Amino acid sequence: MEAPRPRYSVVITVHNDREGMSACLAALLVEPECISGDAEVIVVDDRSDDGSGEAAAASGIASLRLLRIAEKLPGPLTARQDALDLGIRTARGAIVLILDSDAVVAPGWIACLSSPIEKGIADAVAGPVTFRPAGKPVARLQSADACFYLTICRLVAYCGGAPGIYFMNFAFHSALYRQCGGFHWIGMQLTEDLAFARAIHRIGARIAFPSGPSVEVQACKNWRALLKRGRRVSSGEPSVLAAILVAWVLSAPILGIALVISHKLVFATLLAFRIAAGAALITSAAHRYRIRGLGIFPYCYDFVAVAAGIWIAVSLYRDPVIEWGGVSYE
């Protein structure tokens, strides 16, 4: 007799992240839906050679399904898109939840993130993300960046625009993937989560941005790794969302330059108001998502982002090749 179809499918792609994968699956092991078989966990081992697949197989999750991609698949998509496509197309649940391989969920994550979809409030749900270890400066900056990004995305969605999302903590009705044509219709994008959000927005999907549940993801190891990540995430196509993000961040340093040149009080007042507004935006989002310990980053976020953006622009001009998941893209 064929086993009953699960209600949920958790899709995780992994490329050489044995340690993160073990922590991720250990958190899912105690989820009630995974224990009862109401949720399946699909791990797509994307060309790992560090034993990530073996670690997944030894996780103890009875409903785990392990898929293996031995080498980069032919075709125009990125390796990450190919892995996600395989996992999503294989999923049997009515609701698909996507996690990064190093994401650690809180108890009750599956039911809570899926709730707006099951209630008919939304077709997809973008959950918040925080970075660990919390006391590390680079983790604080990434958490502040996530607060800023998700807040702007939530406002764009509220106004009817196409928002961005994080695949680190995302759920959607499985029918959406077929309806939007999947990644083969979307085309090659290094920012696959942003491209997917735009695709489902075009077919009328409602994307909710609740205050929780959040997931905890490993921060970049150092500042150089963060800037390397920035090279990839800056490669998204032009959009209204991108224009809003850039305009908001640039407004602070532009006012600072105007103040230095003119020495006028009006620019000092506007700059102080702008810094306070930016800090309030990130701080209020952190309160909403229950993220603590951001330190000074709500106040200096814009200037750090501009400095990083300049470095990334110069870096991409000198070397347009971007490495992502063990594959190089130009």
Secondary structure by P-SEA (a helix, b strand, c coil): cccccccbbbbbbbcccaaaaaaaaaaaccccccccccbbbbbbbcccccaaaaaaaacccccbbbbbbcccccccccaaaaaaaaaaaaccccbbbbbccccccccaaaaaaacccccccccbbbbbbbbcccccaaaaaaaaaaaaaaaaaaaaaaacccccccccccccccccccccccccccccccaaaaaaaaaaaaabbbbbbccccbbbbbccccaaaaaaaaaaaacccccaaaaaaaaaaaaaaaaaaaaaacccaaaaaaaaaaaaaaaaaaaaaaaaaccccccccccaaaaaaaaaaaaaaaaaaacccccccccccc
